[in-house]
Amino acid sequence: KSAEKRSRQSEVRRVRNASVKTGVKTAVKSVLTAVTKKDKEAAQAALKAETPTIAKAAAKGVLHKKTAARRISRLTKKVNALK
């Protein structure tokens, strides 16, 4: 019986985690798109808007805390490199 419940729970979690991961990928892509266009204002605005999305994914346990920190750090580095 408990295996059936675990199965249901893990399916719900899998779907939720997939949704959060997709949101993170979209967030990263929006920042990188602005960076490739060399648009500093848009890149900074995108980074400011998307940093909490990545941090929230880590808080929920979808991403590891250090993975989220590394992604935010790399995005920030790229935005700051723009002139």
mmCIF file of the N, C-alpha and C atoms, coordinates in Angstrom:
data_MODEL
# 
_entry.id   MODEL 
# 
loop_
_atom_site.group_PDB 
_atom_site.id 
_atom_site.type_symbol 
_atom_site.label_atom_id 
_atom_site.label_alt_id 
_atom_site.label_comp_id 
_atom_site.label_asym_id 
_atom_site.label_entity_id 
_atom_site.label_seq_id 
_atom_site.pdbx_PDB_ins_code 
_atom_site.Cartn_x 
_atom_site.Cartn_y 
_atom_site.Cartn_z 
_atom_site.occupancy 
_atom_site.B_iso_or_equiv 
_atom_site.pdbx_formal_charge 
_atom_site.auth_seq_id 
_atom_site.auth_comp_id 
_atom_site.auth_asym_id 
_atom_site.auth_atom_id 
_atom_site.pdbx_PDB_model_num 
ATOM 1   N N  . LYS A 1 1  ? 0.816  -1.213 0.000   1.00 0.00 ? 1  LYS A N  1 
ATOM 2   C CA . LYS A 1 1  ? 0.000  0.000  0.000   1.00 0.00 ? 1  LYS A CA 1 
ATOM 3   C C  . LYS A 1 1  ? 0.853  1.270  0.000   1.00 0.00 ? 1  LYS A C  1 
ATOM 4   N N  . SER A 1 2  ? 1.836  1.321  0.883   1.00 0.00 ? 2  SER A N  1 
ATOM 5   C CA . SER A 1 2  ? 2.628  2.549  0.982   1.00 0.00 ? 2  SER A CA 1 
ATOM 6   C C  . SER A 1 2  ? 3.449  2.795  -0.289  1.00 0.00 ? 2  SER A C  1 
ATOM 7   N N  . ALA A 1 3  ? 3.804  1.726  -0.991  1.00 0.00 ? 3  ALA A N  1 
ATOM 8   C CA . ALA A 1 3  ? 4.547  1.874  -2.245  1.00 0.00 ? 3  ALA A CA 1 
ATOM 9   C C  . ALA A 1 3  ? 3.692  2.590  -3.297  1.00 0.00 ? 3  ALA A C  1 
ATOM 10  N N  . GLU A 1 4  ? 2.403  2.311  -3.279  1.00 0.00 ? 4  GLU A N  1 
ATOM 11  C CA . GLU A 1 4  ? 1.500  2.970  -4.221  1.00 0.00 ? 4  GLU A CA 1 
ATOM 12  C C  . GLU A 1 4  ? 1.419  4.466  -3.931  1.00 0.00 ? 4  GLU A C  1 
ATOM 13  N N  . LYS A 1 5  ? 1.353  4.795  -2.647  1.00 0.00 ? 5  LYS A N  1 
ATOM 14  C CA . LYS A 1 5  ? 1.295  6.206  -2.251  1.00 0.00 ? 5  LYS A CA 1 
ATOM 15  C C  . LYS A 1 5  ? 2.601  6.910  -2.625  1.00 0.00 ? 5  LYS A C  1 
ATOM 16  N N  . ARG A 1 6  ? 3.726  6.253  -2.357  1.00 0.00 ? 6  ARG A N  1 
ATOM 17  C CA . ARG A 1 6  ? 5.036  6.815  -2.716  1.00 0.00 ? 6  ARG A CA 1 
ATOM 18  C C  . ARG A 1 6  ? 5.110  7.078  -4.216  1.00 0.00 ? 6  ARG A C  1 
ATOM 19  N N  . SER A 1 7  ? 4.579  6.145  -4.978  1.00 0.00 ? 7  SER A N  1 
ATOM 20  C CA . SER A 1 7  ? 4.579  6.272  -6.428  1.00 0.00 ? 7  SER A CA 1 
ATOM 21  C C  . SER A 1 7  ? 3.785  7.505  -6.858  1.00 0.00 ? 7  SER A C  1 
ATOM 22  N N  . ARG A 1 8  ? 2.614  7.689  -6.239  1.00 0.00 ? 8  ARG A N  1 
ATOM 23  C CA . ARG A 1 8  ? 1.797  8.866  -6.553  1.00 0.00 ? 8  ARG A CA 1 
ATOM 24  C C  . ARG A 1 8  ? 2.527  10.147 -6.169  1.00 0.00 ? 8  ARG A C  1 
ATOM 25  N N  . GLN A 1 9  ? 3.116  10.151 -4.985  1.00 0.00 ? 9  GLN A N  1 
ATOM 26  C CA . GLN A 1 9  ? 3.823  11.349 -4.502  1.00 0.00 ? 9  GLN A CA 1 
ATOM 27  C C  . GLN A 1 9  ? 4.991  11.696 -5.413  1.00 0.00 ? 9  GLN A C  1 
ATOM 28  N N  . SER A 1 10 ? 5.773  10.675 -5.790  1.00 0.00 ? 10 SER A N  1 
ATOM 29  C CA . SER A 1 10 ? 6.948  10.957 -6.612  1.00 0.00 ? 10 SER A CA 1 
ATOM 30  C C  . SER A 1 10 ? 6.554  11.452 -7.998  1.00 0.00 ? 10 SER A C  1 
ATOM 31  N N  . GLU A 1 11 ? 5.427  10.990 -8.509  1.00 0.00 ? 11 GLU A N  1 
ATOM 32  C CA . GLU A 1 11 ? 4.948  11.468 -9.811  1.00 0.00 ? 11 GLU A CA 1 
ATOM 33  C C  . GLU A 1 11 ? 4.561  12.942 -9.735  1.00 0.00 ? 11 GLU A C  1 
ATOM 34  N N  . VAL A 1 12 ? 3.858  13.319 -8.665  1.00 0.00 ? 12 VAL A N  1 
ATOM 35  C CA . VAL A 1 12 ? 3.470  14.719 -8.467  1.00 0.00 ? 12 VAL A CA 1 
ATOM 36  C C  . VAL A 1 12 ? 4.717  15.584 -8.348  1.00 0.00 ? 12 VAL A C  1 
ATOM 37  N N  . ARG A 1 13 ? 5.685  15.123 -7.579  1.00 0.00 ? 13 ARG A N  1 
ATOM 38  C CA . ARG A 1 13 ? 6.933  15.883 -7.389  1.00 0.00 ? 13 ARG A CA 1 
ATOM 39  C C  . ARG A 1 13 ? 7.725  15.994 -8.679  1.00 0.00 ? 13 ARG A C  1 
ATOM 40  N N  . ARG A 1 14 ? 7.754  14.903 -9.454  1.00 0.00 ? 14 ARG A N  1 
ATOM 41  C CA . ARG A 1 14 ? 8.495  14.908 -10.714 1.00 0.00 ? 14 ARG A CA 1 
ATOM 42  C C  . ARG A 1 14 ? 7.934  15.973 -11.657 1.00 0.00 ? 14 ARG A C  1 
ATOM 43  N N  . VAL A 1 15 ? 6.613  16.039 -11.750 1.00 0.00 ? 15 VAL A N  1 
ATOM 44  C CA . VAL A 1 15 ? 5.967  17.018 -12.632 1.00 0.00 ? 15 VAL A CA 1 
ATOM 45  C C  . VAL A 1 15 ? 6.251  18.435 -12.144 1.00 0.00 ? 15 VAL A C  1 
ATOM 46  N N  . ARG A 1 16 ? 6.146  18.651 -10.829 1.00 0.00 ? 16 ARG A N  1 
ATOM 47  C CA . ARG A 1 16 ? 6.394  19.980 -10.261 1.00 0.00 ? 16 ARG A CA 1 
ATOM 48  C C  . ARG A 1 16 ? 7.843  20.397 -10.476 1.00 0.00 ? 16 ARG A C  1 
ATOM 49  N N  . ASN A 1 17 ? 8.782  19.476 -10.222 1.00 0.00 ? 17 ASN A N  1 
ATOM 50  C CA . ASN A 1 17 ? 10.205 19.776 -10.392 1.00 0.00 ? 17 ASN A CA 1 
ATOM 51  C C  . ASN A 1 17 ? 10.540 20.084 -11.849 1.00 0.00 ? 17 ASN A C  1 
ATOM 52  N N  . ALA A 1 18 ? 9.920  19.341 -12.763 1.00 0.00 ? 18 ALA A N  1 
ATOM 53  C CA . ALA A 1 18 ? 10.158 19.581 -14.189 1.00 0.00 ? 18 ALA A CA 1 
ATOM 54  C C  . ALA A 1 18 ? 9.715  20.990 -14.559 1.00 0.00 ? 18 ALA A C  1 
ATOM 55  N N  . SER A 1 19 ? 8.590  21.411 -14.004 1.00 0.00 ? 19 SER A N  1 
ATOM 56  C CA . SER A 1 19 ? 8.070  22.751 -14.275 1.00 0.00 ? 19 SER A CA 1 
ATOM 57  C C  . SER A 1 19 ? 9.027  23.822 -13.763 1.00 0.00 ? 19 SER A C  1 
ATOM 58  N N  . VAL A 1 20 ? 9.534  23.625 -12.556 1.00 0.00 ? 20 VAL A N  1 
ATOM 59  C CA . VAL A 1 20 ? 10.460 24.595 -11.961 1.00 0.00 ? 20 VAL A CA 1 
ATOM 60  C C  . VAL A 1 20 ? 11.759 24.649 -12.769 1.00 0.00 ? 20 VAL A C  1 
ATOM 61  N N  . LYS A 1 21 ? 12.261 23.475 -13.166 1.00 0.00 ? 21 LYS A N  1 
ATOM 62  C CA . LYS A 1 21 ? 13.499 23.415 -13.959 1.00 0.00 ? 21 LYS A CA 1 
ATOM 63  C C  . LYS A 1 21 ? 13.338 24.141 -15.294 1.00 0.00 ? 21 LYS A C  1 
ATOM 64  N N  . THR A 1 22 ? 12.176 23.980 -15.915 1.00 0.00 ? 22 THR A N  1 
ATOM 65  C CA . THR A 1 22 ? 11.904 24.662 -17.179 1.00 0.00 ? 22 THR A CA 1 
ATOM 66  C C  . THR A 1 22 ? 11.908 26.173 -16.974 1.00 0.00 ? 22 THR A C  1 
ATOM 67  N N  . GLY A 1 23 ? 11.335 26.611 -15.854 1.00 0.00 ? 23 GLY A N  1 
ATOM 68  C CA . GLY A 1 23 ? 11.333 28.033 -15.527 1.00 0.00 ? 23 GLY A CA 1 
ATOM 69  C C  . GLY A 1 23 ? 12.738 28.577 -15.354 1.00 0.00 ? 23 GLY A C  1 
ATOM 70  N N  . VAL A 1 24 ? 13.604 27.780 -14.731 1.00 0.00 ? 24 VAL A N  1 
ATOM 71  C CA . VAL A 1 24 ? 15.003 28.185 -14.529 1.00 0.00 ? 24 VAL A CA 1 
ATOM 72  C C  . VAL A 1 24 ? 15.708 28.302 -15.878 1.00 0.00 ? 24 VAL A C  1 
ATOM 73  N N  . LYS A 1 25 ? 15.498 27.318 -16.746 1.00 0.00 ? 25 LYS A N  1 
ATOM 74  C CA . LYS A 1 25 ? 16.127 27.352 -18.072 1.00 0.00 ? 25 LYS A CA 1 
ATOM 75  C C  . LYS A 1 25 ? 15.688 28.582 -18.858 1.00 0.00 ? 25 LYS A C  1 
ATOM 76  N N  . THR A 1 26 ? 14.399 28.904 -18.778 1.00 0.00 ? 26 THR A N  1 
ATOM 77  C CA . THR A 1 26 ? 13.867 30.082 -19.467 1.00 0.00 ? 26 THR A CA 1 
ATOM 78  C C  . THR A 1 26 ? 14.496 31.355 -18.904 1.00 0.00 ? 26 THR A C  1 
ATOM 79  N N  . ALA A 1 27 ? 14.652 31.388 -17.578 1.00 0.00 ? 27 ALA A N  1 
ATOM 80  C CA . ALA A 1 27 ? 15.254 32.550 -16.920 1.00 0.00 ? 27 ALA A CA 1 
ATOM 81  C C  . ALA A 1 27 ? 16.695 32.751 -17.394 1.00 0.00 ? 27 ALA A C  1 
ATOM 82  N N  . VAL A 1 28 ? 17.446 31.678 -17.413 1.00 0.00 ? 28 VAL A N  1 
ATOM 83  C CA . VAL A 1 28 ? 18.852 31.744 -17.848 1.00 0.00 ? 28 VAL A CA 1 
ATOM 84  C C  . VAL A 1 28 ? 18.922 32.197 -19.301 1.00 0.00 ? 28 VAL A C  1 
ATOM 85  N N  . LYS A 1 29 ? 18.024 31.658 -20.125 1.00 0.00 ? 29 LYS A N  1 
ATOM 86  C CA . LYS A 1 29 ? 18.028 31.991 -21.546 1.00 0.00 ? 29 LYS A CA 1 
ATOM 87  C C  . LYS A 1 29 ? 17.716 33.469 -21.778 1.00 0.00 ? 29 LYS A C  1 
ATOM 88  N N  . SER A 1 30 ? 16.796 34.027 -20.992 1.00 0.00 ? 30 SER A N  1 
ATOM 89  C CA . SER A 1 30 ? 16.437 35.438 -21.177 1.00 0.00 ? 30 SER A CA 1 
ATOM 90  C C  . SER A 1 30 ? 17.628 36.350 -20.878 1.00 0.00 ? 30 SER A C  1 
ATOM 91  N N  . VAL A 1 31 ? 18.415 35.977 -19.864 1.00 0.00 ? 31 VAL A N  1 
ATOM 92  C CA . VAL A 1 31 ? 19.610 36.771 -19.533 1.00 0.00 ? 31 VAL A CA 1 
ATOM 93  C C  . VAL A 1 31 ? 20.658 36.612 -20.633 1.00 0.00 ? 31 VAL A C  1 
ATOM 94  N N  . LEU A 1 32 ? 20.895 35.379 -21.053 1.00 0.00 ? 32 LEU A N  1 
ATOM 95  C CA . LEU A 1 32 ? 21.915 35.128 -22.078 1.00 0.00 ? 32 LEU A CA 1 
ATOM 96  C C  . LEU A 1 32 ? 21.561 35.778 -23.412 1.00 0.00 ? 32 LEU A C  1 
ATOM 97  N N  . THR A 1 33 ? 20.288 35.827 -23.737 1.00 0.00 ? 33 THR A N  1 
ATOM 98  C CA . THR A 1 33 ? 19.854 36.486 -24.977 1.00 0.00 ? 33 THR A CA 1 
ATOM 99  C C  . THR A 1 33 ? 20.195 37.971 -24.935 1.00 0.00 ? 33 THR A C  1 
ATOM 100 N N  . ALA A 1 34 ? 19.918 38.600 -23.793 1.00 0.00 ? 34 ALA A N  1 
ATOM 101 C CA . ALA A 1 34 ? 20.236 40.022 -23.634 1.00 0.00 ? 34 ALA A CA 1 
ATOM 102 C C  . ALA A 1 34 ? 21.747 40.253 -23.699 1.00 0.00 ? 34 ALA A C  1 
ATOM 103 N N  . VAL A 1 35 ? 22.516 39.317 -23.149 1.00 0.00 ? 35 VAL A N  1 
ATOM 104 C CA . VAL A 1 35 ? 23.979 39.438 -23.160 1.00 0.00 ? 35 VAL A CA 1 
ATOM 105 C C  . VAL A 1 35 ? 24.506 39.318 -24.586 1.00 0.00 ? 35 VAL A C  1 
ATOM 106 N N  . THR A 1 36 ? 23.990 38.369 -25.360 1.00 0.00 ? 36 THR A N  1 
ATOM 107 C CA . THR A 1 36 ? 24.473 38.191 -26.732 1.00 0.00 ? 36 THR A CA 1 
ATOM 108 C C  . THR A 1 36 ? 24.116 39.379 -27.618 1.00 0.00 ? 36 THR A C  1 
ATOM 109 N N  . LYS A 1 37 ? 23.028 40.081 -27.271 1.00 0.00 ? 37 LYS A N  1 
ATOM 110 C CA . LYS A 1 37 ? 22.648 41.283 -28.021 1.00 0.00 ? 37 LYS A CA 1 
ATOM 111 C C  . LYS A 1 37 ? 23.455 42.501 -27.565 1.00 0.00 ? 37 LYS A C  1 
ATOM 112 N N  . LYS A 1 38 ? 24.296 42.306 -26.568 1.00 0.00 ? 38 LYS A N  1 
ATOM 113 C CA . LYS A 1 38 ? 25.152 43.364 -25.996 1.00 0.00 ? 38 LYS A CA 1 
ATOM 114 C C  . LYS A 1 38 ? 24.327 44.539 -25.454 1.00 0.00 ? 38 LYS A C  1 
ATOM 115 N N  . ASP A 1 39 ? 23.151 44.230 -24.947 1.00 0.00 ? 39 ASP A N  1 
ATOM 116 C CA . ASP A 1 39 ? 22.256 45.240 -24.382 1.00 0.00 ? 39 ASP A CA 1 
ATOM 117 C C  . ASP A 1 39 ? 22.395 45.207 -22.861 1.00 0.00 ? 39 ASP A C  1 
ATOM 118 N N  . LYS A 1 40 ? 23.224 46.095 -22.343 1.00 0.00 ? 40 LYS A N  1 
ATOM 119 C CA . LYS A 1 40 ? 23.551 46.044 -20.911 1.00 0.00 ? 40 LYS A CA 1 
ATOM 120 C C  . LYS A 1 40 ? 22.341 46.288 -20.014 1.00 0.00 ? 40 LYS A C  1 
ATOM 121 N N  . GLU A 1 41 ? 21.520 47.291 -20.346 1.00 0.00 ? 41 GLU A N  1 
ATOM 122 C CA . GLU A 1 41 ? 20.353 47.595 -19.492 1.00 0.00 ? 41 GLU A CA 1 
ATOM 123 C C  . GLU A 1 41 ? 19.386 46.408 -19.430 1.00 0.00 ? 41 GLU A C  1 
ATOM 124 N N  . ALA A 1 42 ? 19.109 45.844 -20.600 1.00 0.00 ? 42 ALA A N  1 
ATOM 125 C CA . ALA A 1 42 ? 18.184 44.701 -20.654 1.00 0.00 ? 42 ALA A CA 1 
ATOM 126 C C  . ALA A 1 42 ? 18.760 43.502 -19.918 1.00 0.00 ? 42 ALA A C  1 
ATOM 127 N N  . ALA A 1 43 ? 20.069 43.294 -20.058 1.00 0.00 ? 43 ALA A N  1 
ATOM 128 C CA . ALA A 1 43 ? 20.733 42.170 -19.392 1.00 0.00 ? 43 ALA A CA 1 
ATOM 129 C C  . ALA A 1 43 ? 20.666 42.332 -17.876 1.00 0.00 ? 43 ALA A C  1 
ATOM 130 N N  . GLN A 1 44 ? 20.917 43.549 -17.409 1.00 0.00 ? 44 GLN A N  1 
ATOM 131 C CA . GLN A 1 44 ? 20.866 43.811 -15.962 1.00 0.00 ? 44 GLN A CA 1 
ATOM 132 C C  . GLN A 1 44 ? 19.446 43.630 -15.431 1.00 0.00 ? 44 GLN A C  1 
ATOM 133 N N  . ALA A 1 45 ? 18.476 44.117 -16.186 1.00 0.00 ? 45 ALA A N  1 
ATOM 134 C CA . ALA A 1 45 ? 17.083 43.991 -15.775 1.00 0.00 ? 45 ALA A CA 1 
ATOM 135 C C  . ALA A 1 45 ? 16.666 42.517 -15.740 1.00 0.00 ? 45 ALA A C  1 
ATOM 136 N N  . ALA A 1 46 ? 17.081 41.768 -16.762 1.00 0.00 ? 46 ALA A N  1 
ATOM 137 C CA . ALA A 1 46 ? 16.753 40.341 -16.826 1.00 0.00 ? 46 ALA A CA 1 
ATOM 138 C C  . ALA A 1 46 ? 17.405 39.592 -15.669 1.00 0.00 ? 46 ALA A C  1 
ATOM 139 N N  . LEU A 1 47 ? 18.663 39.919 -15.399 1.00 0.00 ? 47 LEU A N  1 
ATOM 140 C CA . LEU A 1 47 ? 19.373 39.255 -14.295 1.00 0.00 ? 47 LEU A CA 1 
ATOM 141 C C  . LEU A 1 47 ? 18.694 39.529 -12.964 1.00 0.00 ? 47 LEU A C  1 
ATOM 142 N N  . LYS A 1 48 ? 18.316 40.789 -12.751 1.00 0.00 ? 48 LYS A N  1 
ATOM 143 C CA . LYS A 1 48 ? 17.654 41.164 -11.500 1.00 0.00 ? 48 LYS A CA 1 
ATOM 144 C C  . LYS A 1 48 ? 16.314 40.445 -11.342 1.00 0.00 ? 48 LYS A C  1 
ATOM 145 N N  . ALA A 1 49 ? 15.611 40.280 -12.461 1.00 0.00 ? 49 ALA A N  1 
ATOM 146 C CA . ALA A 1 49 ? 14.306 39.615 -12.420 1.00 0.00 ? 49 ALA A CA 1 
ATOM 147 C C  . ALA A 1 49 ? 14.432 38.099 -12.257 1.00 0.00 ? 49 ALA A C  1 
ATOM 148 N N  . GLU A 1 50 ? 15.469 37.514 -12.831 1.00 0.00 ? 50 GLU A N  1 
ATOM 149 C CA . GLU A 1 50 ? 15.583 36.056 -12.892 1.00 0.00 ? 50 GLU A CA 1 
ATOM 150 C C  . GLU A 1 50 ? 16.402 35.431 -11.765 1.00 0.00 ? 50 GLU A C  1 
ATOM 151 N N  . THR A 1 51 ? 17.200 36.220 -11.062 1.00 0.00 ? 51 THR A N  1 
ATOM 152 C CA . THR A 1 51 ? 17.986 35.686 -9.947  1.00 0.00 ? 51 THR A CA 1 
ATOM 153 C C  . THR A 1 51 ? 17.097 35.039 -8.881  1.00 0.00 ? 51 THR A C  1 
ATOM 154 N N  . PRO A 1 52 ? 15.997 35.657 -8.467  1.00 0.00 ? 52 PRO A N  1 
ATOM 155 C CA . PRO A 1 52 ? 15.133 35.006 -7.478  1.00 0.00 ? 52 PRO A CA 1 
ATOM 156 C C  . PRO A 1 52 ? 14.523 33.689 -7.962  1.00 0.00 ? 52 PRO A C  1 
ATOM 157 N N  . THR A 1 53 ? 14.291 33.569 -9.271  1.00 0.00 ? 53 THR A N  1 
ATOM 158 C CA . THR A 1 53 ? 13.735 32.332 -9.825  1.00 0.00 ? 53 THR A CA 1 
ATOM 159 C C  . THR A 1 53 ? 14.699 31.171 -9.588  1.00 0.00 ? 53 THR A C  1 
ATOM 160 N N  . ILE A 1 54 ? 15.985 31.431 -9.855  1.00 0.00 ? 54 ILE A N  1 
ATOM 161 C CA . ILE A 1 54 ? 17.013 30.397 -9.672  1.00 0.00 ? 54 ILE A CA 1 
ATOM 162 C C  . ILE A 1 54 ? 17.184 30.092 -8.183  1.00 0.00 ? 54 ILE A C  1 
ATOM 163 N N  . ALA A 1 55 ? 17.202 31.141 -7.364  1.00 0.00 ? 55 ALA A N  1 
ATOM 164 C CA . ALA A 1 55 ? 17.368 30.956 -5.918  1.00 0.00 ? 55 ALA A CA 1 
ATOM 165 C C  . ALA A 1 55 ? 16.201 30.176 -5.318  1.00 0.00 ? 55 ALA A C  1 
ATOM 166 N N  . LYS A 1 56 ? 14.996 30.452 -5.821  1.00 0.00 ? 56 LYS A N  1 
ATOM 167 C CA . LYS A 1 56 ? 13.804 29.762 -5.317  1.00 0.00 ? 56 LYS A CA 1 
ATOM 168 C C  . LYS A 1 56 ? 13.836 28.275 -5.666  1.00 0.00 ? 56 LYS A C  1 
ATOM 169 N N  . ALA A 1 57 ? 14.363 27.952 -6.849  1.00 0.00 ? 57 ALA A N  1 
ATOM 170 C CA . ALA A 1 57 ? 14.489 26.550 -7.258  1.00 0.00 ? 57 ALA A CA 1 
ATOM 171 C C  . ALA A 1 57 ? 15.424 25.808 -6.303  1.00 0.00 ? 57 ALA A C  1 
ATOM 172 N N  . ALA A 1 58 ? 16.474 26.494 -5.858  1.00 0.00 ? 58 ALA A N  1 
ATOM 173 C CA . ALA A 1 58 ? 17.412 25.887 -4.910  1.00 0.00 ? 58 ALA A CA 1 
ATOM 174 C C  . ALA A 1 58 ? 16.743 25.719 -3.547  1.00 0.00 ? 58 ALA A C  1 
ATOM 175 N N  . ALA A 1 59 ? 15.961 26.705 -3.147  1.00 0.00 ? 59 ALA A N  1 
ATOM 176 C CA . ALA A 1 59 ? 15.277 26.645 -1.856  1.00 0.00 ? 59 ALA A CA 1 
ATOM 177 C C  . ALA A 1 59 ? 14.273 25.494 -1.824  1.00 0.00 ? 59 ALA A C  1 
ATOM 178 N N  . LYS A 1 60 ? 13.657 25.215 -2.967  1.00 0.00 ? 60 LYS A N  1 
ATOM 179 C CA . LYS A 1 60 ? 12.678 24.129 -3.057  1.00 0.00 ? 60 LYS A CA 1 
ATOM 180 C C  . LYS A 1 60 ? 13.348 22.768 -3.182  1.00 0.00 ? 60 LYS A C  1 
ATOM 181 N N  . GLY A 1 61 ? 14.661 22.762 -3.412  1.00 0.00 ? 61 GLY A N  1 
ATOM 182 C CA . GLY A 1 61 ? 15.378 21.493 -3.530  1.00 0.00 ? 61 GLY A CA 1 
ATOM 183 C C  . GLY A 1 61 ? 15.394 20.937 -4.939  1.00 0.00 ? 61 GLY A C  1 
ATOM 184 N N  . VAL A 1 62 ? 14.962 21.744 -5.912  1.00 0.00 ? 62 VAL A N  1 
ATOM 185 C CA . VAL A 1 62 ? 14.989 21.286 -7.304  1.00 0.00 ? 62 VAL A CA 1 
ATOM 186 C C  . VAL A 1 62 ? 16.421 21.335 -7.820  1.00 0.00 ? 62 VAL A C  1 
ATOM 187 N N  . LEU A 1 63 ? 17.123 22.405 -7.484  1.00 0.00 ? 63 LEU A N  1 
ATOM 188 C CA . LEU A 1 63 ? 18.547 22.532 -7.789  1.00 0.00 ? 63 LEU A CA 1 
ATOM 189 C C  . LEU A 1 63 ? 19.319 22.487 -6.472  1.00 0.00 ? 63 LEU A C  1 
ATOM 190 N N  . HIS A 1 64 ? 20.562 22.030 -6.540  1.00 0.00 ? 64 HIS A N  1 
ATOM 191 C CA . HIS A 1 64 ? 21.414 22.089 -5.361  1.00 0.00 ? 64 HIS A CA 1 
ATOM 192 C C  . HIS A 1 64 ? 21.766 23.553 -5.100  1.00 0.00 ? 64 HIS A C  1 
ATOM 193 N N  . LYS A 1 65 ? 21.968 23.887 -3.840  1.00 0.00 ? 65 LYS A N  1 
ATOM 194 C CA . LYS A 1 65 ? 22.253 25.271 -3.438  1.00 0.00 ? 65 LYS A CA 1 
ATOM 195 C C  . LYS A 1 65 ? 23.478 25.821 -4.167  1.00 0.00 ? 65 LYS A C  1 
ATOM 196 N N  . LYS A 1 66 ? 24.514 25.031 -4.251  1.00 0.00 ? 66 LYS A N  1 
ATOM 197 C CA . LYS A 1 66 ? 25.750 25.503 -4.900  1.00 0.00 ? 66 LYS A CA 1 
ATOM 198 C C  . LYS A 1 66 ? 25.609 25.578 -6.420  1.00 0.00 ? 66 LYS A C  1 
ATOM 199 N N  . THR A 1 67 ? 24.788 24.727 -6.987  1.00 0.00 ? 67 THR A N  1 
ATOM 200 C CA . THR A 1 67 ? 24.530 24.785 -8.436  1.00 0.00 ? 67 THR A CA 1 
ATOM 201 C C  . THR A 1 67 ? 23.851 26.108 -8.771  1.00 0.00 ? 67 THR A C  1 
ATOM 202 N N  . ALA A 1 68 ? 22.859 26.466 -7.957  1.00 0.00 ? 68 ALA A N  1 
ATOM 203 C CA . ALA A 1 68 ? 22.146 27.726 -8.166  1.00 0.00 ? 68 ALA A CA 1 
ATOM 204 C C  . ALA A 1 68 ? 23.095 28.910 -8.010  1.00 0.00 ? 68 ALA A C  1 
ATOM 205 N N  . ALA A 1 69 ? 23.927 28.861 -6.975  1.00 0.00 ? 69 ALA A N  1 
ATOM 206 C CA . ALA A 1 69 ? 24.888 29.942 -6.733  1.00 0.00 ? 69 ALA A CA 1 
ATOM 207 C C  . ALA A 1 69 ? 25.845 30.083 -7.911  1.00 0.00 ? 69 ALA A C  1 
ATOM 208 N N  . ARG A 1 70 ? 26.298 28.936 -8.443  1.00 0.00 ? 70 ARG A N  1 
ATOM 209 C CA . ARG A 1 70 ? 27.225 28.946 -9.577  1.00 0.00 ? 70 ARG A CA 1 
ATOM 210 C C  . ARG A 1 70 ? 26.570 29.532 -10.815 1.00 0.00 ? 70 ARG A C  1 
ATOM 211 N N  . ARG A 1 71 ? 25.316 29.164 -11.081 1.00 0.00 ? 71 ARG A N  1 
ATOM 212 C CA . ARG A 1 71 ? 24.609 29.705 -12.250 1.00 0.00 ? 71 ARG A CA 1 
ATOM 213 C C  . ARG A 1 71 ? 24.411 31.206 -12.135 1.00 0.00 ? 71 ARG A C  1 
ATOM 214 N N  . ILE A 1 72 ? 23.994 31.663 -10.967 1.00 0.00 ? 72 ILE A N  1 
ATOM 215 C CA . ILE A 1 72 ? 23.793 33.101 -10.742 1.00 0.00 ? 72 ILE A CA 1 
ATOM 216 C C  . ILE A 1 72 ? 25.117 33.842 -10.912 1.00 0.00 ? 72 ILE A C  1 
ATOM 217 N N  . SER A 1 73 ? 26.179 33.261 -10.350 1.00 0.00 ? 73 SER A N  1 
ATOM 218 C CA . SER A 1 73 ? 27.502 33.879 -10.426 1.00 0.00 ? 73 SER A CA 1 
ATOM 219 C C  . SER A 1 73 ? 27.977 34.012 -11.873 1.00 0.00 ? 73 SER A C  1 
ATOM 220 N N  . ARG A 1 74 ? 27.804 32.954 -12.645 1.00 0.00 ? 74 ARG A N  1 
ATOM 221 C CA . ARG A 1 74 ? 28.258 32.986 -14.046 1.00 0.00 ? 74 ARG A CA 1 
ATOM 222 C C  . ARG A 1 74 ? 27.462 33.989 -14.878 1.00 0.00 ? 74 ARG A C  1 
ATOM 223 N N  . LEU A 1 75 ? 26.157 34.047 -14.619 1.00 0.00 ? 75 LEU A N  1 
ATOM 224 C CA . LEU A 1 75 ? 25.328 35.022 -15.337 1.00 0.00 ? 75 LEU A CA 1 
ATOM 225 C C  . LEU A 1 75 ? 25.738 36.448 -14.972 1.00 0.00 ? 75 LEU A C  1 
ATOM 226 N N  . THR A 1 76 ? 25.975 36.679 -13.675 1.00 0.00 ? 76 THR A N  1 
ATOM 227 C CA . THR A 1 76 ? 26.378 38.003 -13.203 1.00 0.00 ? 76 THR A CA 1 
ATOM 228 C C  . THR A 1 76 ? 27.698 38.420 -13.839 1.00 0.00 ? 76 THR A C  1 
ATOM 229 N N  . LYS A 1 77 ? 28.631 37.471 -13.921 1.00 0.00 ? 77 LYS A N  1 
ATOM 230 C CA . LYS A 1 77 ? 29.933 37.734 -14.548 1.00 0.00 ? 77 LYS A CA 1 
ATOM 231 C C  . LYS A 1 77 ? 29.761 38.177 -16.000 1.00 0.00 ? 77 LYS A C  1 
ATOM 232 N N  . LYS A 1 78 ? 28.884 37.474 -16.721 1.00 0.00 ? 78 LYS A N  1 
ATOM 233 C CA . LYS A 1 78 ? 28.670 37.804 -18.131 1.00 0.00 ? 78 LYS A CA 1 
ATOM 234 C C  . LYS A 1 78 ? 28.025 39.163 -18.308 1.00 0.00 ? 78 LYS A C  1 
ATOM 235 N N  . VAL A 1 79 ? 27.069 39.487 -17.414 1.00 0.00 ? 79 VAL A N  1 
ATOM 236 C CA . VAL A 1 79 ? 26.401 40.793 -17.489 1.00 0.00 ? 79 VAL A CA 1 
ATOM 237 C C  . VAL A 1 79 ? 27.398 41.903 -17.154 1.00 0.00 ? 79 VAL A C  1 
ATOM 238 N N  . ASN A 1 80 ? 28.224 41.682 -16.142 1.00 0.00 ? 80 ASN A N  1 
ATOM 239 C CA . ASN A 1 80 ? 29.190 42.703 -15.731 1.00 0.00 ? 80 ASN A CA 1 
ATOM 240 C C  . ASN A 1 80 ? 30.287 42.903 -16.773 1.00 0.00 ? 80 ASN A C  1 
ATOM 241 N N  . ALA A 1 81 ? 30.548 41.899 -17.597 1.00 0.00 ? 81 ALA A N  1 
ATOM 242 C CA . ALA A 1 81 ? 31.587 41.999 -18.637 1.00 0.00 ? 81 ALA A CA 1 
ATOM 243 C C  . ALA A 1 81 ? 31.147 42.917 -19.778 1.00 0.00 ? 81 ALA A C  1 
ATOM 244 N N  . LEU A 1 82 ? 29.837 43.171 -19.900 1.00 0.00 ? 82 LEU A N  1 
ATOM 245 C CA . LEU A 1 82 ? 29.347 44.066 -20.962 1.00 0.00 ? 82 LEU A CA 1 
ATOM 246 C C  . LEU A 1 82 ? 29.791 45.494 -20.690 1.00 0.00 ? 82 LEU A C  1 
ATOM 247 N N  . LYS A 1 83 ? 30.073 46.190 -21.768 1.00 0.00 ? 83 LYS A N  1 
ATOM 248 C CA . LYS A 1 83 ? 30.520 47.585 -21.609 1.00 0.00 ? 83 LYS A CA 1 
ATOM 249 C C  . LYS A 1 83 ? 29.358 48.539 -21.813 1.00 0.00 ? 83 LYS A C  1 
# 
